[in-house]
Amino acid sequence: MKVLDTILAVLLGLSPIIAFTLLFNWLRRSAKRLHPREDGNTLEFFVAPGMRILINLVLLSLGAFTILVLSLGGDGWYAGFLPLGVLLAILLLKPRAVVVEQHGIRQHRWIRGDREIAWNDIAWMRRGVNSGTTYVKSKQGGRPVLFSPLLAGQSRFEREVRSHAPTCDEIDEG
């Protein structure tokens, strides 16, 4: 009976993590079924609404937890650095919208200016095996445009790149 109680306690402890993982995977799959916003010749591939809500809830919870830790101030104010660091990491790594225009691809960025690649400057496009992210690299070098699987319409984005830049290397898993 003691073993059964231990297994039950472990499962109850892991249940929030399991639930969060299942929710995340469901939202990721639902993003694939969404269509980008169309405005004339411009397509905007946005963060899926469910994922945006989930990210904002996590950010709100981390903000409240940081305030709680700082207000209790047990071991000093530096205890708030851990939740603040996680909060900052989420803000910096949050997926950003990608826009396909007549001239090329543009990705919004939070800190610096938008990342832009003209159609004739695309060197290659690859999809990461583990992450599912589509990378589009410029012949000019620099950081590639990252198309997160949390954005709407990933397969449509890849078709658009292939049709506008047929000379770029085909999608290569890896």
N, C-alpha and C positions, 0 to 999 in steps of 0.2 A: 504494500500500500504506500510505503514511503517513496518508492521509485515512481509510482504513478503521480503522487503529489509533486515530486520534483519535475517531472516531464510537463505537467500541467502548468506549474509556475513558470517554467522556461517558455512555453508556448504563449502564455499570457504576457510575459515580458517582451516577447518578440512580435506580438500581434500588431502594435502600432507601426513597426518597421515593415512588416509584411503588407499591411493595409496601404501604407504610403507607397511602397513599391508597386503594388497592383494598380493603384490609382495613377501613378506616374506612367506605367506602361499603357494603361487604357487611354490616357490623354495623348500619349505619343502616337498611338495607332489612329486615334480620331483626327489628329492633325493631318494625316495623309489623305483623308477623305475631304478635307476642306479645299475650297478653290480660292485662288488669289483675288485681290480686289483689282478690278480693271477700270482704268480711266484713260480712254482713248487708246494710244499705243503703249501705255505704261501699265505694268503689272506690279502690284505690291504684294510680296509674300510676307505676311505678318505672323506674329506669335499667336498660336492658337488661343482662343479666348479662355478655355478651361485651364490651360497652362499658365496664362497670365494671372488668373485668379489664384491658382495654387502658389505661384511665386510671390504674389502680393501678400497672401496669407502668411507664408513663411517669413517674409520680410517684416510684416507687422508683429508677428509672434516674437521674432528675434529682437525687434526694437523694444517691445514690452519687457522681454526678459532682461535686456541690457539695462533698462531703467530700473527694474527690480533689483538687479545685482548692484547697481550703483547706489540705489537708495538704502540698501541694507548695509553696504560698506563695511562688511565684517573684517576682511583682511586688507582693506585699503581700496583706493579707487582703481588700481591696476587690474582688479578682478574683472572689470568690464571690458578689458581688451580682447578677451576670447570671443564673446558674442559679437563685439564690434568688428573683429577681424573676419568672422564668418559672414556678417552682414555686408561688409565691404566686398568680400570675395564674390558673393552672390550678385551684388550690383554690377561688378566688373565683368562677370562671366555670363550674365543674363543674355539670352539670344536676342539679336537685333534684326529688325526687318531688312529684307533684301528687295531692291527695286530693279526690275528689268525695263530698260527704256530703248529707244531707237539707237542711241549711241553706245550702250553697253550696260554693265551691271554696276549698281551702287548699293553699298551697305551702310546703313546708319551706324554711327559709333557714338558712345556716350561722352568720351573725353576729347578725343581729337576729331578732326574733320572726317567727313564720309570717305570710305574706301571706294574707289572707282576703278573699273577696268573696262576699257573700250573693247568692242567685239573683236577687232583685228589684233588686239594685244593679248588675247587669251592663249596661253601656252598649253595648259592641260586642265582637265577636270577629273577628280578622283573622289570616290566615296570611301570613308574610313570604315574598316571592317568592324571594329569594336564599337565605335561611337555612332555610326550611321550618318555622320556629317559629310556633306558634299563640299569639297575644296575646289575653288577655281583660282588658278595661279596665273599671274600676268607674266608676259615675256620680259617686262621691265624689272622683275624681281619684287621684293617687298613681301609683305604678308598677304596670303590668299584671302579671298572672300570666303567666309564660312557660312554654309547654309545648314543650319541646325535641323535635325529631324523634328524639332518642336515647332517649326514654322509650317504654315499651311502650304500644301501642294508641292512636295519635294520632287515627285516624278515630273510634274509640269515644268518646274524650274530646269531640270536636267534636259528635257526636250527642247526648251527655249534656247538653252546654251548650245546644244548640238545643232539646232537649225540656224542660229545666227553666227556661229563660229565653227563651221564644218571642218576647218583645218586643225582645230585643237585635238589633242590626243583624246581617244574615247575613254569612257569611264573605266577605270582600272581599280578593281577592289584591292585595297591595301594602301 
